[in-house]
Each structure stands twice: as C-alpha cells, then as structure tokens.
Amino acid sequence: MSVQLTAALAITCYLSAFGLQVRASLQPSGSTTSIAKGSVLGLSCLALAAHFATSWQQIFTDSGTSFSLLPLSVAIFMVINLMVVAGSLRRPFHSLFLLLFPFSALALALSLLPLWQSPPRNNLPLGLSLHILLSIIAYSLLSIAALEALFLAYQNRQLHQHHSSALMRILPPLQTMESLLFGLVITGFTLLTLALISGLLFVDNFFAQHLVHKTVFSIVAWLVYGILLWGHFRWGWRGKTATLWTLGGFTLLMLAFWGTKFVLEVILA
C-alpha cells in the first residue's frame, strides 16, 4: 500500500477517534458506554497500524534511512500514540487523545508535502541507531509528561475557581494525575540519561558546530528534569511547581530537536 493511502487511512481514523472522544467527553459522567470506548480504541489501533506503515515507508526509503524533520516527527507521534493507547488500557490516559490525535493527523498530512527533506543515510552504525532509538522513546515519554502537565495545570485552575467543565468530568483525580506525571518524568529522565550517554559514546563530534545547540539544550533539559525530581523527592514539589518545571524541561527538549532540525533543514538549507 502506498504511503499516501496509509497516511490517509491513519488521518481518517485519528480524526474519527477524536470526534468520538469529544462526544464521549461531553456526555454526563458515567454515561459513556463500553461500545463507545471500544469504538475509540478500535479506531485508535487501526490508526496506529496505518501510522506505523506510513512512518516505516517514510524513514526506510529505497535511497537509505531518512531522519528529516517531518518523517521523524511522524515517527515520534506514532511512538507517543502507541504508548498512550496501550497505557489507556490500564491507566486513565483517554483525555490525552483530545490533543494527540488532531496533531498526529496534521503531522501526517504535512509529511506528504515535499518540504524540508534532507538526504537519506545508508548503513547507520549500531551505536548511532541505539542513540536515535533511545532519544525518540525518551522524547516521546517526556512529551506525554508535558501533555499530562498541561491537563494538571488546567485541573488545578478549575478546582481553584470552583468550576466543573465537561473535560474536568473525564479527568482522573488530581492525585492520580500527579502520580502519572512523575512516573512519566522518572522513566523519561532515565531514558534521556541513557540517550545522552550513548550520544557521547557513539556520535562523532557530539559537540560539533552543527550539533552543539542540540547537545547543549538536551543537557540543560536533563538538568531541569533532574532538579524537578530532586525537588519532588527532597522537598515534596508538586502542583504548579511540578507543572512549570516539566513544561520548562520539555520546552528545552523541543528547542534541542525541533528547533535545531528546523534551523539546519529549513533556514540554513
């Protein structure tokens, strides 16, 4: 199946699942049927299968392996969605669909346009492949943590203002949200640590001019997440403080990846 068809299928399923999730979110608490939940899950799984097929064709091309901005963005969204959909089977992650699915559809649509393509690479060393894999998984987990932090901030604000919106009714209790947030940050921080170590070991000229911004922003982000975890376990940081530090670390990671790729492949191309 061509990349255009798999991308179109993924986009259609994501938007359909998003629509069903919005409808479920607007229903009174406890009235969402198992059929509706099953429909969202089924469409999500079908979207993921088509998303994987699209990402595979875009990265592993006949000319080599492509890590251009848009194909890699599509791959990251695929990993994030896979984690969230799988996690939703046991944890209350369904609210994250409301943000992830429309942005995933947008990324897939943009990836079909002939924009910002860098030359594919052949015969990637095993160490470099490991570094890329760890980086993608770490970034994906910390992206989910950032989304969780946004919902946590919204939830805190609604509680302080004594409001109860439709979204509030589907969000888990505040304590559960914070527990999920720190679980994601701890796992993401661990993988980010391994990604940085593998970069130092396997990436030639890790601090070369074209990589220095990415490296520095990644290290500073690692420090921010480390301080957040230290503050949480030492001083009991939570709530607004945890949200701000989580979003601050993720902003630095975004600059490390998206910002550097955009400058190198778009502005300086």
C-alpha positions as CSV (number, residue, x, y, z in Angstrom):
1,M,0.0,0.0,0.0
2,S,1.4,3.4,-0.9
3,V,2.4,6.0,1.7
4,Q,-0.4,8.3,0.6
5,L,-3.0,5.7,1.2
6,T,-1.7,4.6,4.6
7,A,-1.4,8.2,5.7
8,A,-4.9,9.0,4.5
9,L,-6.2,6.0,6.4
10,A,-4.4,7.0,9.6
11,I,-5.6,10.6,9.3
12,T,-9.2,9.4,8.8
13,C,-9.1,7.0,11.8
14,Y,-7.4,9.6,14.1
15,L,-10.0,12.3,13.3
16,S,-12.8,9.8,13.7
17,A,-11.5,8.6,17.0
18,F,-11.0,12.2,18.1
19,G,-14.6,13.0,17.2
20,L,-15.9,10.0,19.2
21,Q,-13.7,11.0,22.2
22,V,-15.0,14.6,22.1
23,R,-18.6,13.2,22.0
24,A,-17.8,10.9,25.0
25,S,-16.2,13.8,26.9
26,L,-19.4,15.9,26.5
27,Q,-21.6,13.1,28.0
28,P,-22.6,13.2,31.6
29,S,-20.1,11.4,33.9
30,G,-20.6,7.6,33.9
31,S,-22.9,7.6,30.8
32,T,-20.2,6.7,28.3
33,T,-20.9,3.2,27.0
34,S,-18.4,0.4,26.6
35,I,-19.4,0.4,22.9
36,A,-18.2,4.0,22.6
37,K,-15.0,3.3,24.4
38,G,-14.4,0.2,22.2
39,S,-15.0,2.2,19.1
40,V,-12.4,4.8,20.1
41,L,-10.0,2.0,20.9
42,G,-10.6,0.2,17.7
43,L,-10.2,3.3,15.5
44,S,-7.0,4.2,17.5
45,C,-5.5,0.8,16.9
46,L,-6.3,0.9,13.1
47,A,-4.9,4.5,13.0
48,L,-1.7,3.2,14.7
49,A,-1.3,0.4,12.2
50,A,-1.6,2.8,9.3
51,H,0.6,5.3,11.0
52,F,3.3,2.7,11.5
53,A,3.1,1.7,7.9
54,T,3.4,5.4,6.8
55,S,6.3,6.1,9.1
56,W,8.2,3.0,8.0
57,Q,7.9,3.9,4.4
58,Q,9.0,7.5,5.0
59,I,12.0,6.6,7.1
60,F,13.3,3.5,5.4
61,T,13.3,4.5,1.8
62,D,14.9,2.9,-1.2
63,S,17.7,5.5,-1.0
64,G,18.5,4.9,2.6
65,T,17.3,5.9,6.1
66,S,15.7,9.4,6.3
67,F,15.7,11.4,9.5
68,S,14.3,14.6,8.1
69,L,12.2,16.8,10.2
70,L,8.7,15.7,9.1
71,P,9.3,11.9,8.8
72,L,11.0,11.9,12.2
73,S,8.1,14.0,13.6
74,V,5.6,11.4,12.3
75,A,7.6,8.6,13.9
76,I,7.7,10.4,17.2
77,F,3.9,10.9,17.2
78,M,3.5,7.3,16.3
79,V,5.6,6.2,19.4
80,I,3.7,8.7,21.6
81,N,0.3,7.5,20.4
82,L,1.3,3.8,20.8
83,M,2.4,4.5,24.4
84,V,-0.8,6.4,25.2
85,V,-3.2,4.0,23.6
86,A,-1.5,1.0,25.3
87,G,-1.4,2.8,28.6
88,S,-5.1,3.7,28.3
89,L,-6.0,0.0,28.8
90,R,-4.8,0.3,32.4
91,R,-4.5,4.0,33.2
92,P,-6.8,7.0,32.6
93,F,-5.0,8.4,29.5
94,H,-8.1,8.8,27.3
95,S,-8.1,12.6,27.8
96,L,-4.7,12.8,26.0
97,F,-6.4,11.6,22.8
98,L,-8.0,15.1,22.5
99,L,-4.7,16.7,21.9
100,L,-2.6,13.9,20.3
101,F,-4.9,12.7,17.6
102,P,-5.6,16.0,15.7
103,F,-1.9,16.9,15.9
104,S,-0.9,13.5,14.7
105,A,-3.3,13.9,11.7
106,L,-1.7,17.3,11.0
107,A,1.8,15.9,11.1
108,L,0.9,13.0,8.8
109,A,-0.7,15.5,6.3
110,L,2.3,17.8,6.3
111,S,4.7,14.8,5.9
112,L,3.1,14.1,2.4
113,L,4.3,17.5,1.2
114,P,7.7,17.8,-0.5
115,L,9.1,20.0,2.3
116,W,12.4,20.1,4.2
117,Q,13.9,16.9,3.1
118,S,17.5,16.0,3.9
119,P,19.5,13.3,2.1
120,P,18.9,9.7,3.4
121,R,21.8,7.9,5.1
122,N,23.0,4.4,4.5
123,N,24.5,1.8,6.8
124,L,23.9,3.5,10.2
125,P,26.2,2.2,12.9
126,L,24.6,0.1,15.6
127,G,25.6,2.6,18.3
128,L,24.1,5.6,16.5
129,S,20.9,3.6,15.8
130,L,20.7,2.9,19.6
131,H,21.2,6.6,20.4
132,I,18.4,7.6,18.0
133,L,16.0,4.9,19.4
134,L,16.7,6.0,23.0
135,S,16.2,9.6,22.1
136,I,12.9,9.0,20.3
137,I,11.5,7.0,23.2
138,A,12.7,9.5,25.8
139,Y,11.3,12.4,23.9
140,S,8.0,10.6,23.4
141,L,7.6,9.8,27.1
142,L,8.5,13.4,28.1
143,S,6.1,14.7,25.5
144,I,3.3,12.7,27.2
145,A,4.5,14.1,30.5
146,A,4.2,17.6,29.1
147,L,0.6,16.9,28.0
148,E,-0.1,15.5,31.4
149,A,1.3,18.7,33.0
150,L,-1.0,20.8,30.8
151,F,-4.0,18.9,31.9
152,L,-2.8,19.0,35.5
153,A,-2.5,22.8,35.3
154,Y,-6.0,23.1,33.8
155,Q,-7.3,20.8,36.5
156,N,-5.7,22.9,39.3
157,R,-7.1,26.1,37.8
158,Q,-10.6,24.7,37.5
159,L,-10.5,23.4,41.1
160,H,-9.3,26.8,42.5
161,Q,-12.0,28.6,40.5
162,H,-14.6,26.0,41.6
163,H,-15.6,25.2,38.0
164,S,-16.6,21.8,36.6
165,S,-16.3,21.7,32.9
166,A,-17.0,18.7,30.7
167,L,-13.3,18.0,30.5
168,M,-13.0,18.0,34.3
169,R,-15.5,15.2,34.4
170,I,-13.3,12.8,32.4
171,L,-10.0,13.7,34.1
172,P,-8.8,11.4,36.8
173,P,-8.4,12.7,40.4
174,L,-5.7,15.2,41.0
175,Q,-3.5,12.8,43.0
176,T,-3.7,10.2,40.2
177,M,-2.7,12.9,37.6
178,E,0.3,13.8,39.7
179,S,1.3,10.2,40.1
180,L,1.1,9.6,36.4
181,L,3.1,12.8,35.7
182,F,6.0,11.8,37.9
183,G,6.0,8.2,36.7
184,L,6.4,9.5,33.1
185,V,9.1,12.1,34.1
186,I,11.1,9.5,36.0
187,T,11.0,7.0,33.1
188,G,11.7,9.7,30.5
189,F,14.5,11.2,32.5
190,T,16.2,7.7,32.8
191,L,16.0,7.2,29.1
192,L,17.2,10.7,28.3
193,T,20.2,10.0,30.5
194,L,20.9,6.8,28.5
195,A,20.4,8.7,25.3
196,L,22.9,11.4,26.3
197,I,25.4,8.7,27.4
198,S,25.0,6.8,24.1
199,G,25.5,10.1,22.2
200,L,28.8,10.8,24.0
201,L,29.9,7.2,23.2
202,F,28.7,6.7,19.7
203,V,28.1,10.1,18.0
204,D,31.2,11.5,16.3
205,N,31.9,15.1,17.3
206,F,29.0,15.3,19.8
207,F,29.8,18.9,20.4
208,A,30.5,19.8,16.7
209,Q,29.1,23.1,15.4
210,H,26.0,21.6,13.7
211,L,25.2,19.6,16.9
212,V,26.3,21.9,19.7
213,H,22.9,23.6,20.1
214,K,21.1,20.3,20.2
215,T,23.6,18.9,22.7
216,V,23.5,21.9,25.0
217,F,19.7,22.2,25.0
218,S,19.4,18.5,25.7
219,I,21.8,18.6,28.6
220,V,20.1,21.7,30.1
221,A,16.8,19.9,29.8
222,W,18.2,16.9,31.5
223,L,19.4,19.2,34.4
224,V,15.9,20.7,34.6
225,Y,14.2,17.3,34.9
226,G,16.9,16.2,37.4
227,I,16.2,19.3,39.6
228,L,12.5,18.6,39.4
229,L,12.8,15.1,40.6
230,W,15.2,16.1,43.3
231,G,12.8,18.8,44.5
232,H,9.9,16.4,44.4
233,F,11.6,13.7,46.5
234,R,13.5,16.1,48.8
235,W,11.0,18.9,49.2
236,G,7.8,17.5,48.0
237,W,7.4,19.7,44.9
238,R,4.1,19.1,43.2
239,G,1.2,21.0,41.6
240,K,2.1,24.3,39.9
241,T,5.8,23.9,40.7
242,A,5.9,20.5,39.1
243,T,4.0,21.7,36.1
244,L,6.3,24.6,35.4
245,W,9.4,22.6,35.7
246,T,8.0,19.8,33.5
247,L,7.0,22.3,30.8
248,G,10.3,24.1,31.1
249,G,12.3,20.9,30.5
250,F,10.1,20.0,27.6
251,T,10.5,23.4,26.0
252,L,14.2,22.9,26.1
253,L,13.9,19.5,24.5
254,M,11.7,21.0,21.8
255,L,14.4,23.5,21.1
256,A,17.0,20.8,21.0
257,F,15.2,18.7,18.5
258,W,12.6,20.7,16.5
259,G,14.5,24.0,16.7
260,T,17.8,22.6,15.6
261,K,16.3,20.5,12.8
262,F,14.3,23.5,11.6
263,V,17.3,25.7,11.5
264,L,19.5,23.2,9.8
265,E,16.9,21.9,7.3
266,V,14.8,25.0,6.6
267,I,16.6,28.2,7.4
268,L,20.2,27.1,6.5
269,A,19.2,24.7,3.8
